[in-house]
Amino acid sequence: MKPEHRPTTSRIVHRAPVSSDKARFARQQRRAPTPSERLAGSLLRDRRCLGLKFRRQQVVGRFVVDFYCAELRLALEIDGGVHLDPAVREYDRTRDIELAAHDVRVLRIAAADVSADRLQALFAPLRT
């Protein structure tokens, strides 16, 4: 008999342990958001953006992403000026590849571009 297939959308990375240090870091990040993260959080809170549920500062694999939507397996990253640095860009690229290996799509938005209209425009094509 074939085992029943269970959807993995509720799990971020199947059976991935989360270290206490990583969990503590995510908690600290949730408590001290940047102004753009605070704005994005208020725009995404309570399914305000296209009815999608987002978690803030979610541990995904060995990373903490700014926002995570389990329904779309989507990480939203709010990129400030530091992300213009070539070394940080390379780190981001490596990180995005590793997250993609876990079937997590990453969307990046510049901190200055965070708005309700921009977020809806980003997510609308992903809704099916």
Backbone torsions as a table, in degrees:
resi	resn	phi	psi	omega
1	MET	NA	136.8	-178.5
2	LYS	-79.1	134.1	179.2
3	PRO	-67.3	147.5	179.5
4	GLU	-66.8	135.3	178.3
5	HIS	-83.3	127.1	177.3
6	ARG	-109.4	132.5	178.5
7	PRO	-64.4	145.0	-178.0
8	THR	-102.6	13.3	-177.0
9	THR	-64.6	-24.2	-179.8
10	SER	-81.1	-16.4	178.3
11	ARG	-102.4	141.6	-178.8
12	ILE	-85.5	-59.3	174.0
13	VAL	-130.3	113.5	-173.7
14	HIS	-53.8	121.9	176.3
15	ARG	59.2	22.7	179.0
16	ALA	-81.6	120.6	177.5
17	PRO	-71.9	145.6	177.6
18	VAL	-110.6	119.5	-179.4
19	SER	-68.5	154.1	178.9
20	SER	-64.1	-32.7	177.5
21	ASP	-64.7	-42.6	-179.8
22	LYS	-66.6	-42.2	178.6
23	ALA	-63.7	-41.1	178.8
24	ARG	-64.3	-42.8	178.4
25	PHE	-61.1	-44.6	179.8
26	ALA	-61.5	-42.6	178.1
27	ARG	-60.9	-43.3	178.8
28	GLN	-62.5	-40.9	179.4
29	GLN	-65.4	-36.8	178.1
30	ARG	-66.2	-33.1	-177.7
31	ARG	-80.0	-18.9	-176.7
32	ALA	-132.8	64.8	-178.1
33	PRO	-72.9	154.7	172.3
34	THR	-71.2	163.9	178.0
35	PRO	-55.8	-39.7	179.5
36	SER	-68.9	-38.0	176.8
37	GLU	-66.6	-37.9	178.1
38	ARG	-62.9	-44.5	178.2
39	LEU	-63.4	-48.0	179.5
40	ALA	-60.3	-41.2	178.9
41	GLY	-60.3	-41.2	179.5
42	SER	-70.1	-31.9	178.8
43	LEU	-74.8	-29.0	-177.4
44	LEU	-95.4	-16.5	-176.0
45	ARG	-60.5	147.3	174.7
46	ASP	55.3	36.7	176.4
47	ARG	58.5	32.2	-177.6
48	ARG	-70.9	-20.0	-177.6
49	CYS	-106.5	100.1	176.8
50	LEU	58.2	21.9	178.6
51	GLY	74.2	12.9	-178.4
52	LEU	-87.4	139.2	177.1
53	LYS	-94.5	127.9	178.5
54	PHE	-120.9	144.2	172.4
55	ARG	-107.2	141.2	179.1
56	ARG	-90.0	142.6	175.3
57	GLN	45.1	61.7	-176.6
58	GLN	-93.6	135.0	174.9
59	VAL	-76.3	124.4	177.0
60	VAL	-130.4	111.7	-175.4
61	GLY	62.6	-125.4	179.3
62	ARG	-100.9	13.6	-177.6
63	PHE	-119.0	162.2	170.8
64	VAL	-114.7	120.4	179.7
65	VAL	-98.8	153.2	-177.3
66	ASP	-61.4	-49.8	179.3
67	PHE	-140.5	145.1	-179.7
68	TYR	-136.3	131.7	175.8
69	CYS	-113.1	111.6	-178.0
70	ALA	-67.4	-37.1	-178.7
71	GLU	-57.2	-41.1	-178.8
72	LEU	-99.0	-2.8	-172.9
73	ARG	48.6	55.5	-171.5
74	LEU	-126.4	130.5	172.7
75	ALA	-105.4	131.1	175.9
76	LEU	-108.2	122.8	179.4
77	GLU	-111.9	129.7	176.7
78	ILE	-97.0	112.3	-174.4
79	ASP	-101.6	117.2	174.4
80	GLY	-87.8	-171.0	-176.2
81	GLY	-58.7	-30.1	-178.7
82	VAL	-61.4	-24.6	-178.4
83	HIS	-75.7	-2.1	174.8
84	LEU	-82.8	-18.0	179.4
85	ASP	-65.3	132.5	-178.2
86	PRO	-56.3	-38.3	179.9
87	ALA	-66.5	-40.0	179.2
88	VAL	-70.1	-37.4	176.6
89	ARG	-60.9	-41.8	178.9
90	GLU	-65.1	-42.0	176.7
91	TYR	-60.7	-44.8	178.9
92	ASP	-60.3	-41.1	-179.2
93	ARG	-63.8	-44.8	178.4
94	THR	-62.6	-43.2	179.9
95	ARG	-62.3	-44.7	179.5
96	ASP	-61.9	-39.0	178.7
97	ILE	-64.6	-43.2	179.8
98	GLU	-66.8	-39.5	177.3
99	LEU	-66.0	-38.3	177.5
100	ALA	-62.4	-32.3	177.0
101	ALA	-64.3	-21.8	176.0
102	HIS	-97.3	15.3	-178.5
103	ASP	61.6	33.8	175.6
104	VAL	-110.6	119.6	178.2
105	ARG	-83.8	141.3	-179.1
106	VAL	-116.2	127.0	172.2
107	LEU	-113.1	136.0	179.0
108	ARG	-116.0	139.3	176.9
109	ILE	-134.1	137.9	177.6
110	ALA	-66.1	142.2	-178.2
111	ALA	-54.7	-37.9	-178.6
112	ALA	-70.3	-16.6	-176.9
113	ASP	-96.0	2.9	-177.4
114	VAL	-70.3	118.3	175.1
115	SER	-157.9	162.6	179.5
116	ALA	-60.2	-44.3	-179.1
117	ASP	-63.8	-42.6	-178.1
118	ARG	-66.4	-42.4	179.6
119	LEU	-64.7	-43.3	178.3
120	GLN	-63.2	-38.7	178.3
121	ALA	-65.4	-34.6	178.2
122	LEU	-69.2	-42.0	-172.3
123	PHE	-88.2	-27.1	-175.3
124	ALA	-53.6	-45.5	-179.4
125	PRO	-66.8	-17.7	-177.3
126	LEU	-85.7	-17.9	178.3
127	ARG	-76.7	130.4	178.7
128	THR	-122.6	NA	NA
